[in-house]
Structures are given as structure tokens and as C-alpha cells.
Amino acid sequence: MPPDISRELIEQAKSGSRQALNRLYEQCAGRLLAFIRLRLGRDLRSRLESRDILQATLLKSLEHVGELRADETRSVMAWLARIAEHEIRDCADFHHRQRRDAARETQLDDDAPLPALTRSALSRVIFDEQSARLEEALESLSPDHREVILLRKYEELPFAEIGRRLRKSEDASRMLLARAMTALTLKMAEIER
Amino acid sequence: MTGSDPRVGSRRSAPRVSPDLESRLAQFVEHHVLGGERLAVSELCADRPDLADSLTALVNQYLSLTMSLDASMDLSPAVDTPALPSFDGFQTIERIGTGGMGEVFKLRDLQLDRIVAAKVLPTSGNTGITSFLSEARALALFSDPRIVQIHECRVDGDRAVIIMEFVDGFELGRLGPSLEYAQRARILVDVCDAIHHAHSLGLQHRDLKPSNIMLDAKLSPRILDFGLSGGDPEQGHFIGTLPYVAPEQLDRSQPIDARTDVYALGVLLYELLCGRPPYAGDDRAVIEAIRAGTPRLPVEITPSIPEPLQAIALTAMDTDPGRRYQSALDMAADLRCFLAGRPVHGRPSLYASTLGARIRPHLDEIGEWLRLRLVYPHEADRLRSAYRALDAREDDWIVESRALSFTQIALYLGAFLLLCGSLFYFVAARWYERVDGVFRPFVVLALPFIGLNIAAHHLYRRDQKAVAVAFYLAAIVLLPLFLLILFDETRLLVAPVGALGQLFDGDVVSNRQLQATSLVACTWCGWLALRTRTAALSTVFTALAFVFTIAVISDFGLREAIDSTRWDRLAVRFFPLVVGYAIAGAGAERTGRSWFSRPLYLGSAALLVCVMELYALDGRAVGQLGGFSLAAWQSPHVSDPTLLDTVAAMTLNGALFYAIADVLLRVGSVQSQTAAQLLFAIAPFALLHPLGYLVRTGEYSPRVDWFYAACALAIMLLSQRRQRRSFYYAGMLNLGLALYLIALHRHWFEFPAWAIAVIVMGLTALAAGFLLDRANRVRRTDHPLFQTGTRSEHNS
């Protein structure tokens, strides 16, 4: 992760450069899509279109671009993941489905040129075979293992935060991640064999 | 969420990796995760070298996984864009756009910590840079929230840099199509107001286009690139952007003024309404189209577009700057009318020309229908005249206008009241001698005349033609009566006492006075008619020409002819005017002044009828033309010896009118058709009324009334053959009169038998109609073409 470049990009994006923002999106969109799919899980994935959520997430992120903190180089993904989680929670709630649909449609149908910005980022997100295998491997892990990988590798949270979320100590979280990564490596090896 | 998943353990945990190998991998990962260090595989497998290869594969797997999961910020430059230039005191954020005028960058002002935009223009080869900068400085002096502010201009080496306000928003062109029409109109009102503000300070834009107008979050427009041209009418040609360039910008001989921006505003509105510019294609095609100025009507592209907005856009886009809104303020006012739900004033000349162009194929088609016998000639005439009525100007006078409005009613009522008032004043002044001197008539008649003419002149130049024409018309009725009073008061052109051949007795009006007055009025009116191209003034001119003719021929024994009831002499004196009208009408039509030719033709036809009827009176026509008389055939107890001659001449007149109309219809021009229609309508009445007169006098043989009835009936029957409705009406009217006179002469009103006979005649006519209808049906069913049709009729 070359922090200098990303810091500069974030700075530019915050000062309003659409190009910079777009490049940030391009970098994150692939992992964000994988994250959304994993967070949705198999059940919801069959009902909800993860790309829609990705698009909605990117759109929503435009409104909150000011919250982006340049000093945290990793925060772009964390920031986007946070927005995505909100989006998924909205979507997953069956009772809110109608509302969500309506909200999303107005967003997508809005003729403002916002979607054009995310469109190029979206067009580059390819959910390829490698991503599918990784998803399969992650989904076959134990929930604890999967969660810690999501929190650390996708949401890019610090271990202190992960520990808080998993009700573990920071070190225990680190250990959990190590075990999870081992399990994931073995699973990938098994799938690819 | 996955955390709450009740399933524990993996579903497919068939361990293919030995626990040994697994524990070694776990050790590697643990070290990597916790300490960030990579243990050597050889170390890990020191006790089991056989596992080294498998462990290496797993470690590589792990490392690649970690890399792919962590490689979020691989920010190698995606596209190679030219390096951003730097500006003293600013941090360059990004390039916003590149246009014909130069590049635009987004900057952060490091001193004031605000975002600005910088437009960079290369100075090399651009000699106008100094004037450009001076204008930019001028623009920087005035502030309008809707025009993007210029903060600073600097020449920086080989480039000129304008630092201006940065507008965070969207280009009008991108956002426009998703807005409500009212919102679009509101945006344009703001743009027009801003442009007008600049115009009032002598600054013109000359390159207005959607990409030069940004909308901020509140949909308030901000205009960019202002002040790239000053107000010099000699400059600004061949700059700007197609298709927003006005026709006069494509022609160096034409001056450029504020109305050039109005044109661009019209194109902007057009594009805002339709979502696309009026003209597209390669540059040459677009330039041609701009010169031609016949864009497609927006409502044809999108039917939901409100017509008033379309009218505003097309009015502003008129190729003739004189027919556009004369300022951006006028356009804004009309847009406000639309927003307030009031009718807009813009009436694009394109409507008339488009309608004219669309009518032409219809007229051709009518000719084709006529050729194929699909329609009767009279139907073709009616259709043609209906189409021609559409060709009339909408601001024409009340007789010919396509739509009536209170404006017109008020205007022409005003003109009419002026006529009445001036006549009353003339009577008071001349007959009753209640007005002395020149001053009071001057105030009452001449001042309004001058005032109205001046007002009309200005209104006409400001394109309010309907009002201008009404004003001119009202002024003209004041002129002759004032002149007559003036002549009398100043004893000018007074006839010598006892002079012969004066039209009016005493010293009311002398021939000379009348001639001078009518000549002045006639000339003035004729000039106005030519200038304004209106039927109203042409008609008044025709009437004044008649008065002038009277004044002239009064020198040639007009009064004498009247006094001695020599109607034939009167008729002969008026005859030149019939020919004069016809020639003038033909001349006007030949030179493309159709609005002038129609009243002249109609005047000619009407005068012809009067002249011929006058000529026929007292049997003179028959005597002078043929040298014979029907007097011998008359019964001796008829008091008027020339009665039969008169009646015969008048009847011949009817036939003559019909023949002239027929000839006109066949060989006459388009405008003379109206005269032909008039003659056609008059002909049957002219044919029958002498007989009616003969019968009415009652002196003649009682059997003539039967002849009269028979003639009326014959004319009615002839209506079918000639397909002329006027024949039918004339025949029916005269038949009714004949029946009345028959009963009157014979005192049959007291006998019910007479009434019964008439009823029986009516029943007979009905029966005849029924029989004819049945005969037609039988004939049709016998026709092989109609066989199938009838069968199905029977079946049903």
C-alpha cells in the first residue's frame, strides 16, 4: 500500500477532484463487491443484487466524502465498508424492502451526473473466477474465522476495534486472524487442487 | 450476518492436509500475522524435509492470498494525463476542461484557502490578448451573482491566466433534460436577466452555449466565459460555437449587437426543451441551416413541450434580428408570462413560413384532386381559399386576421370612433360654422394625426405591427377632414364664385380642395400600405383612390351628369377607374404585393358592377352599343319607353358578369379569384332583378310575372349545372318574390286554392327529389362496380 499516493488522492478527492475520487473507487470497488457479497451471505445474495448495493454505496459515499480522513491511509476501504454495511442492513430488512427499493430507484434514476462518476469504477469490477473461489473458501470457514477476516482484511479495522467487536482481547483477535488465515489457505489449496 | 450463523465448523472439512503440515503452516502464519516476520520453510521443516515442498506451496498460497486481500491501494497511475501546471500562490487540484479558448484548472488559493478556477490561454499568436484582458478587467469590475466572477488576470510568461470563481455544479446541458419545463423556464429567466444586466453595461457575451452555463445545487445558473467580446458591432464575427452562432455572426457585413446574444438564448432554450440542438451535422450543414433558419418545431420532437415556450425559443431564434426579442429583458418578460400562466407575446415568424411551406403541397394536391375529378371545381375553390386564409398575417386587420382578439376589437373600434368624431367635427365646423380659425382644428384633428403617426412609427419599428397599423389607420381618417377645414379657413383653392361644374354647391368644398385633400391622403395611405404591407391600409387606399377619382372627374361634368340624370355619362367617367384598379391590382400582384392587389381587384369588380348597371339605366346601353331599341315591342300603355331596353341591358349585365368571372377563374391570377368569386355571387341576382323590377312596376303584361317565376326556377336548376350556390339562392329568392307578385297582381291571397297550389308544387318537388334519388340508386346498383356492395346491403 503506497500511502503517499493514496493520501494525495484522498486529499484531492476531498477538495473536490472527481478524477481522484473515481480512481479511489476503482481501487476499492472490487474488494467492496466481494465484501458486500460476503456480508450478504448466500441467502440474501439470491434475493438482492450485490452490484446494486455496490452502486448505492458508492453513490452514498459521494455525500459523505468530507468524512474521509486523510491521515488514515487505510480508511477509504473502511469508510466504504461502513457505508456498505448500512446499505446492506437497510436492504436485508424485509420490512424495509419497499422503502429501500423506492430510495434506490430515485437514486439510480436521478439524472444528476453522479452515476456517471461511479459508472466507470463499476464497469471495471470484475467478479472473476479467482474472486469466486475466494468467496467459496471464505464461506466455508467457520463464522468466527470468516468474521475476523472480513473485519481485518476487508473493513481494515484496527485489532483493538476487532477485539471490541468480537469481545476478545486484541491479542486474541490477532491469534484468531492467524488461525483464520491458516484455515483459509488450506481451504484455498483444497479448492484449487 | 455471518457472525450469528448457527453453523459451526466448515461444511467440507475433508482434511487432505496432514496435521503435521497444518501445524507448520499455522506456525508460519502466526509469526507473519503477529510479528510480520516470515519464517524460513527450511527451518520449519528441519525435522521433516519431506514436507518442505508441500509447505512451500501452502506458504506461497498464503502469501498470495494476503497480498490480494491487502492490495487495496495499488495506485499506479491509470491514465497518463499531462502534468498539471503550477500557478504561483495556488495548488493545482485538477484539470476541469479543455476548450477552444484554453484549458481550465481547478486550484486552491493557498493564501485565502478557497477553491478557484483558472483559465489558461496561450498568448503566442494571439494579438487580441491585450484587449481581451482589458475586457476581462472591465468584467471584473461589475458584479452579478449569476455571472462568474473574475478574481484576477495575469500574463504569466507565454500564457494569460484568468483566475475566477469556481462553480461547483453541473452544466446546464447535462441537467436540463431532467427538469420540469417550468424549472427550465425559470433558469432561463435568470440567464436572460443576467445577460441583460451585462448588456446594459455594454458587455456582450457572443459565445453563449450550454457548457458556458453552470447550475449550482439550487439550480441557479452561473454564466461563464463572459466578456470575451465587448460591444463593438464590427467584432464578433466567426467566433462562438456552432450551432449557437447567430446568422449575423456568419456575415461580416452585418453588425453584431445585443440581439446576437438573444439568438443564442433562443437556441439555448430550444436545446433545453428538446434535449438537442436545433441543427446538427457537419459544420457546413449547420451553417447552412442557421442561415436558412427553419428548425424543426420542438413540439414535433417532444409533443409535451408547452407551445408558449416553443414560441419564445423560436421568436428569439429568428434569423432577422428585427423580429427577435429586442433585448434579453423582453425575452425574460415573455418567459415570466409563461410562468405566470399568461399568454406570451412571442409569435415566431417561423410559424407563418412553416405553415406556408406546408400548405403548398396541400394546394398542389387539391389541383390533383380536381384533375382526377375527386372534387368539384367550386369545392376546390373553397378549399384553396380556406388554405389561403391561413396564409394571412395574424397581425392583420380585423377583417382578414386569423384570430379575433379584444386588442383588435379595441384598436379598430378606436379608429372607427375617430372617423365618426372627425366627421362630426367637420360638420360642426363647416355646416354650422361653430369653429373658427386654424388653431382649434389643428389641436383636435392634426395633433392626434401627428401623434398617432409618430407613435405608430415607433411601434412599427419595435415590431408591434398590429397596433402600429391600427394607429396609422386611425390617423388617416383625421387627415382629409383637417385639410378640408384648413383649406376653408385659409381660403386656399377656393372655387371662384359662380364657377360651373363644382361637385358641391356653395363654398362647402371646391373641386380643387377635394382633389388636393384626397391626393394627399391617398398618397400617404398608399405609401403606408406599401411600407406596412397590410391589407387594412391597402383597402383604405382603394377607398381613397375612389374619392380622388370622384374629385378629378367632378372637373369633367360629374355634377352635370348627375343633375341631368345622364347615368350613362356618369358610368363612362368612372370606367377608367375600373380599369385602373384592375391594372394596379395586376401590377401589385406581379411585384409580389398580394396584400395590395386583393383590395384593388375587389374594388375593380365592385365598381364594374355599379358602372355597368348605371350604364344600363334608361336603356342607353342598348341604344349606344347596338343602335337599336326594344321600345317597339313594348305595349303602348307603359309609361317609360325605355323600360324594356333597360331591363334587357341589365339582364345582359348579369350574363356579362358571369362571363367575366368565368374568364377570370380560368385565366386569372390567384388574387383575382376573389374578384371572380364576387362577380359569381352577383351575376345571378343581376340577371334576375331587372325582371323582378319589370314585374314590380306592374305596368307590363301580367304574364311577365309567370316568365319571371320561370326564369327564377331556371336559374335555380342551372345552379346544379354550374355548381354555383349563388344561383340557387338567387333563384329561390326571386321565385319567392315572383310567387308573391303573381298573387298580388291577381288578388289571389284570399283564395286558399293558391296556397294549396303552392303546397302541391312543393310536394311535387319533393316527389321529384324522391324519384330522382331512386333513379340514381337504381342506376348505381345496375353498375357492375356496385354489385357486391348492394348484395351485402341486402344481406344486412
Boltz contact constraints between the chains, C-beta under 6 A:
constraints:
  - contact:
      token1: [A, 1]
      token2: [B, 73]
      max_distance: 6.0
  - contact:
      token1: [A, 5]
      token2: [B, 75]
      max_distance: 6.0
  - contact:
      token1: [A, 6]
      token2: [B, 73]
      max_distance: 6.0
  - contact:
      token1: [A, 6]
      token2: [B, 75]
      max_distance: 6.0
  - contact:
      token1: [A, 12]
      token2: [B, 93]
      max_distance: 6.0
  - contact:
      token1: [A, 15]
      token2: [B, 93]
      max_distance: 6.0
  - contact:
      token1: [A, 17]
      token2: [B, 93]
      max_distance: 6.0
  - contact:
      token1: [A, 17]
      token2: [B, 94]
      max_distance: 6.0
  - contact:
      token1: [A, 19]
      token2: [B, 94]
      max_distance: 6.0
  - contact:
      token1: [A, 31]
      token2: [B, 72]
      max_distance: 6.0
  - contact:
      token1: [A, 77]
      token2: [B, 72]
      max_distance: 6.0
  - contact:
      token1: [A, 111]
      token2: [B, 178]
      max_distance: 6.0
  - contact:
      token1: [A, 113]
      token2: [B, 170]
      max_distance: 6.0
  - contact:
      token1: [A, 113]
      token2: [B, 174]
      max_distance: 6.0
  - contact:
      token1: [A, 140]
      token2: [B, 10]
      max_distance: 6.0
  - contact:
      token1: [A, 140]
      token2: [B, 11]
      max_distance: 6.0
  - contact:
      token1: [A, 140]
      token2: [B, 12]
      max_distance: 6.0
  - contact:
      token1: [A, 142]
      token2: [B, 9]
      max_distance: 6.0
  - contact:
      token1: [A, 143]
      token2: [B, 2]
      max_distance: 6.0
  - contact:
      token1: [A, 143]
      token2: [B, 3]
      max_distance: 6.0
  - contact:
      token1: [A, 143]
      token2: [B, 5]
      max_distance: 6.0
  - contact:
      token1: [A, 146]
      token2: [B, 2]
      max_distance: 6.0
  - contact:
      token1: [A, 147]
      token2: [B, 2]
      max_distance: 6.0
  - contact:
      token1: [A, 147]
      token2: [B, 3]
      max_distance: 6.0
  - contact:
      token1: [A, 153]
      token2: [B, 69]
      max_distance: 6.0
  - contact:
      token1: [A, 174]
      token2: [B, 34]
      max_distance: 6.0
  - contact:
      token1: [A, 177]
      token2: [B, 33]
      max_distance: 6.0
  - contact:
      token1: [A, 178]
      token2: [B, 29]
      max_distance: 6.0
  - contact:
      token1: [A, 178]
      token2: [B, 30]
      max_distance: 6.0
  - contact:
      token1: [A, 178]
      token2: [B, 33]
      max_distance: 6.0
  - contact:
      token1: [A, 181]
      token2: [B, 29]
      max_distance: 6.0
  - contact:
      token1: [A, 182]
      token2: [B, 25]
      max_distance: 6.0
  - contact:
      token1: [A, 182]
      token2: [B, 26]
      max_distance: 6.0
  - contact:
      token1: [A, 182]
      token2: [B, 29]
      max_distance: 6.0
  - contact:
      token1: [A, 185]
      token2: [B, 58]
      max_distance: 6.0
  - contact:
      token1: [A, 185]
      token2: [B, 61]
      max_distance: 6.0
  - contact:
      token1: [A, 185]
      token2: [B, 62]
      max_distance: 6.0
  - contact:
      token1: [A, 186]
      token2: [B, 17]
      max_distance: 6.0
  - contact:
      token1: [A, 188]
      token2: [B, 61]
      max_distance: 6.0
  - contact:
      token1: [A, 189]
      token2: [B, 58]
      max_distance: 6.0
  - contact:
      token1: [A, 189]
      token2: [B, 61]
      max_distance: 6.0
  - contact:
      token1: [A, 190]
      token2: [B, 16]
      max_distance: 6.0
